[in-house]
Amino acid sequence: MSAVVGLVLALVVGGMTTLVGLHRDRALYPVVMIVIALYYVLFAVMGGSTQVLVIEAAVAAVFVGFAVAGFKSTLWLVAIALAAHGIFDFVHAHLYVNPGVPAWWPSFCIAYDVMAAAFLAWLLASKKVPAHGAQ
């Protein structure tokens, strides 16, 4: 059920932001990526583990770096980062345990991340949003 909710929410957010024109701002999806990257940091704080907080902050920094680099160069990097975060969600629990992560989160986030990546890729491929900023 959580995967279905993640999938539907990604479509609703993508559709709504496109409908009202927010997608025209190249910062939208990099900001979404940054927020997504920071959830595991929040969960580490909630779980009370300083060691996991440091690990999650380092991982988040990589995804934030991709979001910034994608904003500065091509939004295709952001689409790749969103999809990569979905893969990260899939393997996260096998790498280390973050005690603050809700049981339903991985399946929700995998679905959201992959659908958001696909939606952004569709926007880019259909030229509804420019991949590159004004040079």
N, C-alpha and C positions, 0 to 999 in steps of 0.2 A: 504493500500500500504506500509506503513512504517513497518508493521509486516513482510510482504513478504521480504522487503529489509533486515531487521534484520536477518531473517531466512537464506536467501541466503548468506549474508556476513559471518555469523557464519560458514556455510558450506564451503565457499570459504577460509576463514582464516584457519579453521581446516584442510581442504584438502591440501591447499598450504603448511602450516607448516609441515604437515605430509609428503608430497611429497618430500620436500627439507631436511627433517630430523630434523627440529627444535623441534619436539615433543619428541625427545630422551632426551632433556634437561628437567629434572624435574621442572625447574624453569619457564618454559613457561607459563603454566596455572595459577600458583600462581601470576605471574606478570600480566597476563590478568585480573585476579580477582581484583588485586589491582587497576589497571587502571579503570576498570568498577566501583569499589567502589567510586572512587574519582570524577566521573562525576557530581554527585549531589552536591558535594562541589563546583565544578567549576560553576554550575548553580546558586548556592546560591551567589557566588561572583558576577556573572553577574547580578543577580536580586537585588543586593545591600542590602540584609537583613542580618544584623549581627546575629540576633536571629536565623534565619533559618541556617545560616552558622555554628553556634555552634551545632545545632541539626544534620545537615548533616555530620559534622566532627565526631561527636560521633557515628553515625550510620556507617559511613565509617570505623571508627576504629575497629568496630566489624568485618566487612567483611575482612579488612586487617589482623586482628588477625587470622581469619580462614584460610586465604591464607598462612600466615606464619606457622601456626600450621600444615596445610596440607603439606606444603613443608618439614617441619621437621619430620613429622610422615607418613601420608598416603595421597596420592593425592585424595582419595575418599572424604576427607573433603573439598577439593577444588571443586569437582564436586557437592557436597551438597551445598556449599556456592554459587556457580553459580546458581543452581536451586532456592535456597532461595532468591537470589537477584531478580530473575524473579518474585517471589511471592511478594517481597518488591515493585517492580515496579508496580505491580497490585494494591496494597493497598496504595501506597505512597500518592497520591492525597487525599485520604480519611483520612489520619492521620494529615497532615498539608500541607500548600501551599508553594511551592518554586517558587517565581515569575520568576525565570530565566529558568525554565524548558520549552523547546519548546513543543507545543501541540502534536507533533508527537512522542516525545521521549518515553513515557511509552510503547506504543505498539511495537516500534522498539526494545527497550531494553528487554522487556519481551521475545520477539521472539529470540533475540540474546542470552540472558542469558540461556534460556532453551535449545536451540540447542547446545550451547557451552558445557553445562553440559552434555547433551546426548552424544555429540561427545567425550568428555573426558571419560565418563563412558564406551563408546565403546572401546576406546583405552586401558583403564585399564582392562576391562573384557576380551579383546582379547590378553592381555599381550603384546601389541605393545609398551607400556610404563610401567615401573615398578611402582606399587603403592607405594612401600617403597624404600627409598634410601639405599645405601650401609651402613651396620651397622658395 
